[in-house]
Amino acid sequence: MLATPQRYTLVAGTAEGRTRLNAFDHALLAAGIGNLNLIRVSSILPPAAVEADRVEATPGSLTPTAYGSITSDVEGEVIAAAVGVGIGDPDEYGVIMEFSGRCTRAEAEAEVRAMLEEAFETRGRALKVVKIRAVEHRVRNVGCALAAVALWG
């Protein structure tokens, strides 16, 4: 079992590539997490985790990450991705929600906010702080939009 992360960073990036996988890889690099080995996780922020401006990890590090991404090869299509962290009382765990779709950045942000509100309502907890990172991309050839919360430290 991996140690419980002590830090988290919200990141987002968009990019073009010659293939869908290259576009995804380039978006990871644009977001600042392209040289890490991401372990996709579900959506719980550990209690007392501290937000950091950027991920400080050795290239190749195993990094638990909740993310939403979308790739498209439809020229002119608008794609977006958003991720949000909801925090209640500081000594309790938080919730992470991610979204991606064929929509605008504002629509992706609204979707994430609504999901965080429902997650806290379902848990019977008060949502006190919402942090969202989102991006939008207009596809030229093969594009990707990605938003993520990397858990580390």
N, C-alpha and C positions, 0 to 999 in steps of 0.2 A: 504494500500500500504506500502511496506517495504521502509525504508530509503535507499537512494542511497549509495552504498558502497564506502568507501574511500580508501580501500586497496585491493590488489589482490595478490594471491600466485599461482604460477605454481607448480603442484605436479604430481608425477607419481609413480606407484607401480605395481608389479606383485606378484602373489601368486598362490598356489595350494589349493584345498579344496576337500572335499568329494562330494560336489554337486556344481552346477554352482553358486547358490546363495552364498554358503560359500566361493567359490573361489573369487567372486566379493567382498564380505565383507572383506576377508583377503587382497585383493589388496587395498581396501580403507584404511585399517589399515596401510598397508605398505607405502601408500602415505601420511599418517598423517591426513586423514580426515574421518576416520572410525567411530568416535564417534559423528559426526555431522549429523543433518537432512538436507540432500541436497535437494535443490529446483532447479531442472534442468531449466536452462535459455538459451535463445538464445545468440547471439554472439557479444554483445556490451560491451566494457570496458568504464566505466564512465569517463568523462573528469577529469583530475587532479588526478586520482587514483594513489596511490603510491605502488610500489612493495614491498612486505615483504618476508623474507626468509621462514617463516612458518605461518600457521594460528593460531592466538591466539583467541580462542573462547571457551566458556563454553560448555562442552559436552551437546548435545541435541539442541544446537543453530540451528535456521533456517538459512541455508547458501546457498545463490544463487551460483550455480556452473554450468559451462559449461564443459562437459566431453565427452570423447570417451572411450568406453570399449568394449572388446571382450572376450568371454569365449569359451573354446573348450575342448572337451573330446577325441580328436584324438591324441593318443600318438605320440610324436615326431614332431607334427605340430608346426611351428613357427608363433606366433601371436605378434602383436605390436599395440601400441597406442601412439598418439602424440597430443599435444595441442600447439597452438601458439598464441601469442599476437602481433598484428601489431599496431604500433604507428606512427602517423604523427606529426603534430604540437602539442606541449605539452598542449595547451589549448583546444584541440578538443578531442572528444571521440576516442577510439581505437576500434579495431575489434579483436574478438577471433574466432579461427577456431579449430575444433577438428576432429580427424580421428582415426579409428581403422580398422584393417584388418588382413588377413592372409598374412603377409609380414614381412620384416625386419624392424628394427628400422630406418635405413637410408631411406628406401622407405616411411615409415610413415612420417618422418621429411620432405622429399621432397614434399609429397602430401600437408602437412599443409602449407609449404612455398608458394607453387603454389596457394593454395586457398586464402592466405592472399594477395598475389600480385593481384589476380583477384578482390578481395573484394575492395581493394583500387582503382584499375583501374576503376571499375564500379562506384565508388563514386566520381571519378574525383579528387582524393586526392593523394598526394605524400606519399609513405610509407618510413619512415625514420629509424625505429627501428623494428627489428623482434626478438622475444624471443621465443624459442621453448624448450619444455620438452618432452622427448619420452622414451619409454621402449620397450624391446623385451623379449619374454618369449618362451621357448621350453616346450611344454606340456608334463608332466609325467603321470598325471591321469586326473584331471580336472583343467585347468589353466585359469587365467585371466590376461589380461594386461589392464591398466587403466591410462589415463592421464587427468588432470583436471586443470581448473582455478577456484579457489574459490574466491568469492567476499565477502568482509566482512568489518567490522569496521565502 
